[in-house]
């Protein structure tokens, strides 16, 4: 996922900021900024695509993950 796709995906998933997306993925803000500048790793891209396709927001994913 390139940088533009990543930026669009985090918006589509309901993240308010790049920092919020970074926190969700348990990485620091610097890593989040790097992903926004250069693209994200494939596992992150897979989850973002799944969230978009299934219309899942960060809260619902966190709830599912902690069941």
C-alpha positions as CSV (number, residue, x, y, z in Angstrom):
1,X,0.0,0.0,0.0
2,X,1.6,3.2,-1.1
3,X,1.5,6.5,0.9
4,X,-1.6,7.9,-0.8
5,X,-3.5,4.6,-0.4
6,X,-2.5,4.5,3.3
7,X,-3.6,8.0,4.0
8,X,-6.9,7.4,2.2
9,X,-7.4,4.1,4.1
10,X,-6.8,5.5,7.6
11,X,-9.4,8.2,6.8
12,X,-11.9,5.7,5.4
13,X,-11.4,3.6,8.6
14,X,-12.3,6.5,10.8
15,X,-8.9,7.4,12.3
16,X,-8.9,11.1,13.1
17,X,-5.1,11.5,12.8
18,X,-2.0,9.6,11.7
19,X,-1.1,9.5,15.4
20,X,-4.3,7.7,16.2
21,X,-3.7,5.1,13.5
22,X,-0.1,4.7,14.8
23,X,-1.4,4.1,18.3
24,X,-4.0,1.6,17.1
25,X,-1.2,-0.4,15.4
26,X,1.0,-0.1,18.6
27,X,3.8,1.8,16.9
28,X,5.2,5.2,17.7
29,X,4.2,8.5,16.0
30,X,7.4,8.5,14.0
31,X,6.6,5.2,12.5
32,X,3.1,6.4,11.7
33,X,4.5,9.4,9.9
34,X,7.0,7.2,8.0
35,X,4.1,5.1,6.8
36,X,2.2,8.2,5.7
37,X,5.3,9.3,3.7
38,X,6.5,6.0,2.3
39,X,3.6,3.4,2.6
40,X,2.9,0.8,5.2
41,X,3.9,-2.8,5.7
42,X,1.7,-5.4,4.0
43,X,0.1,-6.8,7.3
44,X,-1.1,-3.3,8.1
45,X,-2.4,-2.8,4.6
46,X,-4.3,-6.1,4.8
47,X,-6.0,-5.1,8.1
48,X,-6.9,-1.7,6.7
49,X,-8.4,-3.2,3.5
50,X,-10.4,-5.7,5.6
51,X,-11.7,-2.8,7.9
52,X,-12.8,-0.9,4.8
53,X,-14.4,-3.8,3.1
54,X,-16.3,-5.0,6.2
55,X,-17.0,-1.4,7.4
56,X,-15.2,-1.8,10.7
57,X,-14.0,1.1,12.7
58,X,-11.1,1.0,15.1
59,X,-13.4,0.6,18.2
60,X,-15.1,-2.4,16.7
61,X,-11.8,-4.0,15.8
62,X,-10.5,-3.5,19.3
63,X,-13.7,-4.9,20.7
64,X,-13.4,-8.0,18.5
65,X,-9.8,-8.4,19.3
66,X,-10.4,-8.4,23.1
67,X,-13.4,-10.9,23.1
